[in-house]
Amino acid sequence: MNNMFTQAAVICCLILTGTSASPARADELPDKILVATWNVEWFFDDDKSDNKGDLAKQQSAPSRSEYDWKENQIARVIYELQPDIIALQEIENREIIFQLTNHLKDQYKSEYRYAYIDGFDFGTEQDVAILYKSGLVEFSRFEQTQEMFDSDQYYNIGKHLFGRFVWGKGRDQVELVVGTVHFRASPDQEALRIRQGRLLHEWVRPRLEKGENVILLGDFNTEHTPETTGPKTDLGVLLGLETPEKNDDMTDLNQALPPNLRNTHMAGKQFDHILASTATIEDGKGKDMVFSRIITRPDLVILGQPDSDHRDNYYRIPQNERDVSDHYPLIAEFLIK
């Protein structure tokens, strides 16, 4: 193999996996890290020429002015939250995220970069992305092995993205792996979500067993609450409760919310969660991130009274009364100690 072909193959691999080489010097270590997730609900522009299915076309913005309203509102909410890392679900494509980061910079003087890799949800054409202020050194998607396929114990996650973040240097260096997903929806699909959760947990299990900082967050579409989560539920499998080992378990940070503030969806559901490894909760040796608190912010997305029949009437509702999304942002604070 000649050198030119070798170099081209390496470059192609980096592009396909969405990874980049670690920098010689990591970004400055902040005093705290705010990590958020938010399903922004059909963040699609008004150009339907790049949409294949009827559903995506129906849910796209009906005009440029309506798309501008949606982008303005999402930027406003992110500015109010001021997260260091925010995972977004139900976005259309890379262009949408690119425009959003430009809007945050131009309108709010908030500098965000983004990580994005095309997913494989061809039914909804929705995707996920991560916006961040600093620290990202690598981002990627994972796939099943042939053995996993053959076992029939796992199910592909069409919408997912992982990012590895590093701040500081030497003994003060802090590393964090963040994975965001959007699982299959509807109550009757729990068996499928169990297989998706098993796959996601298997991907991060080696890091959990090593005691690394890991956060999984997003729209898990679970019907379970902390009180009903058992080892055979979709959320329980994702948390690692299905395995007999304890060193691969994660904690659902939503448990730290008061019961009356746990809903993340206007239908009274707890679809969105932030799950954290033990390492992000216990104060370890040297500099480390330690969970401090978690909050939901329905006040940022509900404009007036909560909308009724939100999805089918979204763009028929007057802008001054229209809720930005049917999901609420969820944000967790981690102190650096």
Buried (B, 14 or more C-beta within 10 A) or exposed (E): EEEEEEEEEEEEEEEEBBBBEEEEEBBEBBEEBBBBBBBBBBBBBBEBEEBEEEBBEEBBBEEEEBBBBBBBBBBBBBBEBEBBBBBBBBBBBBEBBEBBBEBBEEEBEBEBEBBBBEBEBEEBBBBBBBBBBBBBBBBBBBEBEEEBEEEEEBBBBBBBBBBBBBBBEEEEEBBBBBBBBBBBEEEEBBEBBBBBBBBBBBBBBEBBEEEBBBBBBBBBBBBBBBEEBEEEBBBBBBBBBBBEEEEBBBBBBBBBBEEEEBBBBBEEBBBBBBBBBBBBBEEBEEBBBBBBEBBBBBEBBBBEEEBEEBEEEBBEBEEEEBBBBBBBBBBBBBBBE
